[in-house]
Every structure is written in C-alpha cells, then in structure tokens.
Amino acid sequence: MQADEGWTDLDLSSARLIAAQTAAPADGSLQVGIDIWLNDGWKTYWRSPGDAGYPVTVEWSESDNAEPTQMQWPAPHRFSLFDLDTFGYGERVVFPVNVHVPDPSQPVHLSAMVDYLLCKEICVPQTASVSLTLDPGTPIAGPDAQLIDLYQSQVPGDGSQSGFSLDDITLTNTGNGIAVRVTSVFPLTAPDVILEGPEDILFSRPAIDLQEDGLGFTATLQAETVEGTHADLAEKDLTLTILDGTRGLEARLDTATLTKARASISVSAFLGFVGIAFVGGMILNLMPCVLPVLSIKLLSVVSHGGHSPARVRLSFLASAMGILASFWVLALGAVALRSFGVAVGWGIQFQNPYFLVFMAITVTVFAYNLLGMFEIPLPHWMSGTAQIGNSDTLKGHFLTGVFATLLATPCSAPFVGTAIGFALSSGTFEILAIFTALGVGLAAPFLLVAVFPRLATSMPKPGKWMLTMKKVLGFALAATTVWLLFVIAGVSGHTLAIVVAAGLAVMGAALWAGRSVEGRGGAIGATLAIIALALMLSPSVITSSQADASSVVTAEFGVFTEAERDRLVSAGKVVFVDVTADWCITCQVNKRVALSDADVRAALEAERVAPLQADWTQRDDSILSYLTSHGRYGIPFNVVYGPGAPDGIVLPELLTRGAVLDALRKAQG
C-alpha cells in the first residue's frame, strides 16, 4: 500500500514525491518521481542552467530501505532574454529517479530535501521537504505511473525513441566550434542544440539551417573561454543534447574522432590552400597596407642601375629571404602563442603600443636618412639598419624584406584571410607551410628581379637624379610616420602620439645639428637623439596614455555586439557589420571608396537597416573570437545579416559599391 504524504506547498511552487508502483518489486527496482508545480510565469533550471541560475539538487539522507540513484533530466526549454540564455522548465516538471530497494519485504521510506531556484523578474530559492512510504505487498501500477512514464519519455536518450538520428558531427575549421547534422522521423518544429563541456568554456546559441521538408537540420555552435578568448574544443569532454519540444537525443562526443575528422584534409585540398596563400601574398603587394614600402622597393631597384647581374641577383635574393624569415618568425610566434592558449590574429601586433612606437621611430630614421639629415657615423648595428634601401650590404637588403613584411601585416587581402584561417585552425606543419607560401607570394617581385636581373640593371646608373628621388621617397616615408602617429593615438591615446611626435622632432633636430655644427655637434646630437628615443619607449609614458585612447566607431554606426546583432535581426532588420581599426589602411580605403558612396550611405541609413561597427584598434578578444567564428583572423571584415541571411553574407576584403548594395538586398529576404 502507498502512503501518499501529499504536496508540500511553498509560496511560489508545490512539490511532492510520487511512485510508479504501489510496492517495491521483488527485484528491488522501484521508479519514483519528484513532481514540482510552478506558479504562472516562473521557471526552474536544468542540470546545466546556462548563463544564470543553478540546477535542482536533492538530498536523500533520511530515506530508509531505499537507495536512490542519479536523478534523470527531462528535455529542457531554452529561455532567452537579451544576450542571456538559460535552460529549464516552466509550469510543471517531474524528475524520474530510479531507486534500489535492498529488502522488498520491508517498508520503503523515501525522504528528500529538494533545493531549486525559481526565477521570473526576480529569483527566489525554494526548499521543499517531500516524503513517501510504500508498504510491502504485491506491486501494481500506481495512480502516478503514467505521469512518471510521460516525463521519462522526455529524458533525452540515444534518439531511437524520440525519432532523432545524429548523422554527422565535426569540429569546425576554426577549431572552436561544433557542426552537427541531424535527421528526424517526425517533422521538426523548433529544433535546438545544447553543448556542455568544461566550466571555463561557454557555447553560443546554435546557428540552425532547417531542411525544406522539415525532417532534418544542420547546426553550428561556437565556443569561447570565460575570458572571451578562442576556445579549442579538441580533446575536450563534451555532451551534446538535441531537442525539439519534449523530444531529445543525448550523446557523449568522441573528441578523438572529432579531432581526426578536422585534421583529415586531402593532399589536393592542402595544396589548394598553399596556392591560395601564394596568390594572397602576391596580391598583398598591391594592397594599401603595403603602399608605404613601395618607396623602399623602388629605391632598391633604381640603386642597382648599371650594376652586375650577379650582384643584383644576390641583393634581391637577400631581400626575399628577409621577407621569408619574417614570415617564419610570425608562424613560429603563432605556434608558440597557440600552445599557451593565447588567441592569435593577423595584424594584432599593431594593437601593441611598443611595436607602434618602435615602427614610428624606425620609419622616421629611414626618412631622415633619405632626406640627408644625417651622414655621421652611427654604431655598427644602427648604421646597417638606417641605410636600409640603399645599403650595398646583404644585411641592408635583408632588412628591406623584414621592413616590408612588418608594414604589410596590418590588414588582410583577398585570399589572405582564407589562407590564414586554414593555417591557424590547423597544426604546426600547416601553419609553417601557409606562412611560407604567403612569404613567397609577397617576395615574388624580388624573386622576379633575382631571376631577371636586367629589370634592375637596365635602370640609369645612380647619379644626381637619385638625390631628388631619395628626397621624394623620404617624404613618402615621413607620410607613413604621420599615419603611424594616428594609429598610436587610436591605440594608446593622443598623449602618447604627441610625445612620440615631439620625440621624433627632437631626434631630427639633433641629427641635423650633428650634421651641421662643427666640433662636438655630433656627440651632442647623438646624445639628444638617444634621450628622445628612451623617452618615447619609456613604459611609464606608454602605459599612462592608455586611458586616452580613441574609438573608431562613428556616429552613423552602432557599437557591435553579437547580442545586439541577434536582437536587431530578430526584429526583422538588416544588420551591416564593419570590423575595422585605425591601423588598418585597407579599412580606411573601404570607408572612402565604398562606404562613402552616396547610394551605399542611403542604403545604410534606411529605416530597416542597422549598421554596427566593431573597433579592433585595441586588443579585444571578443572581436577576435567573432572573427574566428567566421574562419577569419584579420581585417577588414564586413558581413551582412538579415531575415534572408541569418548566418550572414561575408563581403570581400576590398569593398565595392555593388557588393555592399547586393548583399543588403539579399539579406532583406
């Protein structure tokens, strides 16, 4: 006989303990359920509550002749509020529990303290004390057997009972996402996917593509650490739950298989990515980011007029080796940073104020040299560098290649993003291979001259005309310094930019004085230059300016967050996302060439269009995570979302009026 001890009524909910049988069976296997009713509008939480809340817990210590096993969890619902997702239950839920009865011939007493959280506009903890006693006897189905069976059927299993089949599951090419393909015997209404993993990893809402017949879908989920950085899912223990209403499927993921699936790429596909990287490196020579180094390349060519082919070939090979060596350093740096779990992106060195100040000093020294502001003897290590571009030493030509690479990396180019995305989501060998191909592509002009030295030797012999050429190219490098000062202002604030500008001016004055003043002028000038150099690179000066940094976001654009994008798209709007930075020259060109077009501006200002901008001038791991979710590691990056393009339409690195307008039309649906 069952002694029903009834409901425990609390202020916002009620709970009771129920059994499927009137007595314990002879084999000692008993099924019970924790039945919880919730007041209207309130919800409680699943085993993984999501962005808030805590799961239901049960304490059975006062039970007698009963050994409850782990509580089972029926399929939860996703509750979304702005950018927060939680998982749980509303109205009513029954948690099935299997109980082992050591002695079925004796009474069974079950007593539980159920602790759960209820949330609506506010959250209220609840603790219910529930109990149930079963006398020994012949077991028959109890009055609540069907209720327990109903919720037992909602506990996600292998999919055989719910009509689900998990057809395919792989890591995405960025390594921080899971892609699944599911089929269903029954038409799908509102499919959902939940991933559970280590506590320090957060998972996004799934991007779901439902089949036209409603009998299957594909879904992709991205992962990031609690700090907002890229999360590598390889070799992680994950639990996947597929849901559609009360139907569910649960699977433990074989991470070794997922890692193998991600790594399995054919030789032809790999060679294709290598080819893409080579082409991207060649195109990089034509990008606005590389325009500042054209003066160095041009001077490197004209300075060889009348020289022997062998000498020309060797010097241009040295420049090509400078480019390749720089790309190898970048590749090894990427491998090292990834091994320490640091997110890596293309051009992120331009977010470092120390690097920017160093580059401003270096470029300015080159400019001063070309403008003839110093010809005094410098330390051996400095003279070889300052003579870059017109030094006849192999070191000078090698440093020409290094300098070209450093200035070529602020922003992306067609094919570069694809190649870098593949490399940084793969292993060490792939990273080295792709970066080598990029380097060979960027070095192609130098290699071309090395193969055909007549391209350089046919130039007029150096003479007075080169003095004018050097001054023109010196002013071109000075313009690069001005650009770097604007970048410094964006990354670390106007104070640091002013300090660096003043320091560079002092260096110029000191070098000019050292050249012009007789006697101790050289020593005085060198001393002043060293003092200015130390001041500009002083950590106290650089770090104290951080708070003064500016933002690249303009009044016409809202501030991008993934939550804001989702909110706008769900409201039926078309969202244009622009990921940009002060240091990305191509981004600035896109603004002036495409985004400033009258028709494009009119389209972006339309009522149903919402332009958002993400400022990556300073380090922001959430933006890097967003880029990697699209397989990108550098900028410019532009994408359009809308009712007709919920997953986004990615635009080319170099924007055109037609590409932007066409994507906006398609996204409207």
Secondary structure, 3 states (H helix, E strand, C coil): CEEECCCEECCCEEEEEEECECCCCCCCEEEEEEEEEECCCCEEEEEEEECCCCCCEEECCCCECCEEEEECCCCCEEEEECCEEEEEEECEEEEEEEEECCCCCCCEEEEEEEEEEEECCCEEEEEEEEEEEECCCCCCECCCHHHHHHHHCCCCECCCCCCEEEEEEEECCCCCEEEEEEEECCCCCCEEEEEECCCCEEECCCEEEECCCCCEEEEEEEEEECCCCECCCCCCCCEEEEEECCEEEEEECCHHHHHHHHHCCCHHHHHHHHHHHHHHHHHHCCCHHHHHHHHHHHHHHHCCCCCCHHHHHHHHHHHHHHHHHHHHHHHHHHHHHHHCCCCCCCCHHHHCHHHHHHHHHHHHHHHHHHCCCCCCCCCHHHHHHHCCCCCCCHHHHHHHHHHHHHHHCCCCCCCHHHHHHHHHCCCHHHHHHHHHHHHHHHCHHHHHHHHCCHHHHCCCCCCHHHHHHHHHHHHHHHHHHHHHHHHHHHHHEHHHHHHHHHHHHHHHHHHHHHHHCCCCHHHHHHHHHHHHHHHHCCHHHHHCCCCECCCCCCCCCEECCHHHHHHHHHCCCEEEEEEECCCCHHHHHHHHHHHCCHHHHHHHCCCCEEEEEEECCCCCHHHHHHHHHCCCCCCCEEEEEECCEEEEEECCCCCCHHHHHHHHHHHCC
